[in-house]
Each structure stands twice: as structure tokens, then as C-alpha cells.
Amino acid sequence: MSDDEVPQSFDELAQRVDELRDRVSHQDPQVKDLLDETIDAITAFNRVGLVTLIRKMRADPRGQEILYSAVDEPEVMALMASHGLVRQNMALEVLRAVEQIRPYLIASSIEFDVDRVEGDIAYVRFATGCSAPNDEVKAEIRDTLLARVPGLRGVEEVVADQGGAFIALDTIKVGAPPAS
């Protein structure tokens, strides 16, 4: 890359990978298998290089400092996590993935929160009533989280408790409030 080229953002690159993965999933099984085998070979090749780089950095105090600082960057964490080179905090990874898709959620007026993460399952809440997303949108969000968070095995919806929404009519007063 030349100095005047603007690199793509992490989110743009992740979106491109997702798009390509989706396109390949619709191809002839032999083409898909060959591509999967090619990706596995490239991944193994890259992992060996990363392991060597990490070992060299850990051997030098200056390298250790740089390595620990670099792992705080989502791009570096995702790269190392995808190769199984770092232990990851699943809740933190889910929250990072949600922040990556937050602009889409806001632009689409989708209210969505992570309730909790237990083991390899994320429990999420969607808005209810008029602002509730449809099932297709919910599935898209679930699939995106599963694709972006290595090791995440499920995304379960937590249904809001509807019990406290009723207000008895005899508790509603009409007129001016009592004088204090």
C-alpha cells in the first residue's frame, strides 16, 4: 500500500468478508470445498507467522509492552482470537461486535441491548411494541454476532416482563394536582 492510499476500516473489511462468505455459500459444493481448503491453508500459514512474531515480542520487554498495547485494538484482538492465540473475554467481544454494528442499528431505529453473556451464549433484548424489529431483522442481528464473535455459539432473546404494564383505572386521577 502506498502512503497516499487510505486503508479500509476494520468494519468495512469485516463487512466485505461477510459479503464474500455469503456469496460463496451459494456456490457449487466443490467450489466451496476448494475455497474452504484454501482458506484453511492460508490461515495455518498466517498462524505460524503470528506465533513466531508473538514469541519474539514476548522475549523482549519493549516487545511485550507493544504486544499488550496492540491486543487492545479490536483489529489485532480479532486477528489473534481467530487464530486461537489469545484468551478472550466473551462478554467483551460481544459488546465490541455490537458497537461495530451500532451505526446500522441506529440508522434502522432498532433498539437492542446485550442483557448478559453466560459462557458462549449471549442474551439480548429487543424493543417491544411498535418499535420491535421483525423476526428477519432479529435473525440478521443474531447471525452477524455469531459471525463476528469467535466461539460464540448462541444468541438468545430475553423477553421483557409484561407483568407490570397494567395500571388500574381507579388509580388515575383527573384534574389539578392537590395543593401542597
URDA-V818089 format. One record per backbone hydrogen bond with DSSP energy under -0.5 kcal/mol. NH is the residue of the N-H (numbers start at 1). CO is the residue of the C=O. E is the energy in kcal/mol with one decimal. If there is no record, write none. Layout:
nh->[NH & NH]
co->[CO & CO]
e->[E & E]
//
This chain:
nh->[5 & 7 & 13 & 14 & 15 & 16 & 17 & 18 & 19 & 20 & 21 & 22 & 23 & 24 & 25 & 26 & 26 & 27 & 32 & 33 & 34 & 35 & 36 & 37 & 38 & 39 & 40 & 41 & 42 & 43 & 44 & 45 & 46 & 47 & 48 & 49 & 50 & 51 & 52 & 53 & 54 & 55 & 56 & 57 & 58 & 59 & 60 & 64 & 65 & 66 & 67 & 68 & 69 & 70 & 71 & 72 & 72 & 73 & 77 & 78 & 79 & 80 & 81 & 82 & 83 & 84 & 85 & 90 & 93 & 94 & 95 & 96 & 97 & 98 & 99 & 100 & 101 & 102 & 104 & 105 & 106 & 107 & 108 & 109 & 110 & 111 & 111 & 112 & 113 & 115 & 115 & 116 & 118 & 119 & 121 & 122 & 123 & 124 & 124 & 125 & 127 & 131 & 132 & 138 & 139 & 140 & 141 & 142 & 143 & 144 & 145 & 146 & 147 & 148 & 149 & 150 & 152 & 153 & 154 & 156 & 158 & 159 & 165 & 166 & 171 & 172 & 173]
co->[2 & 5 & 9 & 10 & 11 & 12 & 13 & 14 & 15 & 16 & 17 & 18 & 19 & 20 & 21 & 22 & 23 & 24 & 28 & 29 & 30 & 31 & 32 & 33 & 34 & 35 & 36 & 37 & 38 & 39 & 40 & 41 & 42 & 43 & 44 & 45 & 46 & 47 & 48 & 49 & 50 & 51 & 52 & 53 & 54 & 55 & 57 & 60 & 61 & 62 & 63 & 64 & 65 & 66 & 67 & 68 & 69 & 70 & 73 & 74 & 75 & 76 & 77 & 78 & 79 & 81 & 80 & 88 & 89 & 90 & 91 & 92 & 93 & 94 & 95 & 96 & 97 & 98 & 101 & 101 & 102 & 103 & 104 & 106 & 105 & 109 & 131 & 110 & 125 & 113 & 123 & 123 & 121 & 117 & 118 & 154 & 116 & 122 & 156 & 113 & 111 & 128 & 129 & 134 & 135 & 136 & 137 & 138 & 139 & 140 & 141 & 142 & 143 & 144 & 145 & 148 & 149 & 120 & 120 & 122 & 124 & 157 & 162 & 163 & 168 & 169 & 171]
e->[-1.2 & -0.6 & -2.5 & -2.7 & -2.4 & -2.2 & -2.3 & -2.3 & -2.5 & -2.6 & -2.7 & -2.1 & -2.3 & -2.6 & -1.7 & -0.5 & -1.1 & -2.1 & -2.5 & -2.7 & -2.3 & -2.4 & -2.7 & -2.4 & -2.2 & -2.9 & -2.5 & -2.0 & -2.5 & -2.8 & -2.3 & -2.2 & -2.8 & -2.4 & -1.8 & -1.5 & -2.5 & -2.8 & -2.0 & -2.4 & -2.8 & -2.4 & -2.2 & -2.3 & -2.6 & -1.3 & -1.0 & -2.6 & -1.9 & -2.0 & -3.0 & -2.7 & -1.8 & -2.8 & -2.1 & -0.5 & -0.9 & -1.9 & -2.7 & -2.6 & -2.0 & -2.7 & -2.9 & -2.4 & -0.9 & -1.5 & -3.1 & -0.8 & -2.3 & -2.5 & -2.4 & -2.3 & -2.2 & -2.3 & -2.2 & -1.7 & -1.4 & -0.9 & -0.6 & -2.1 & -2.9 & -2.6 & -1.8 & -1.6 & -3.2 & -0.6 & -0.6 & -0.6 & -2.3 & -0.6 & -2.4 & -1.6 & -2.5 & -0.5 & -1.8 & -2.5 & -3.2 & -0.5 & -2.8 & -3.0 & -1.8 & -1.0 & -1.6 & -2.2 & -2.5 & -2.0 & -2.3 & -2.5 & -2.8 & -2.2 & -2.3 & -2.5 & -2.1 & -2.0 & -1.7 & -0.7 & -1.9 & -2.7 & -1.3 & -2.9 & -3.7 & -0.6 & -1.2 & -0.5 & -1.6 & -1.5 & -0.5]
//
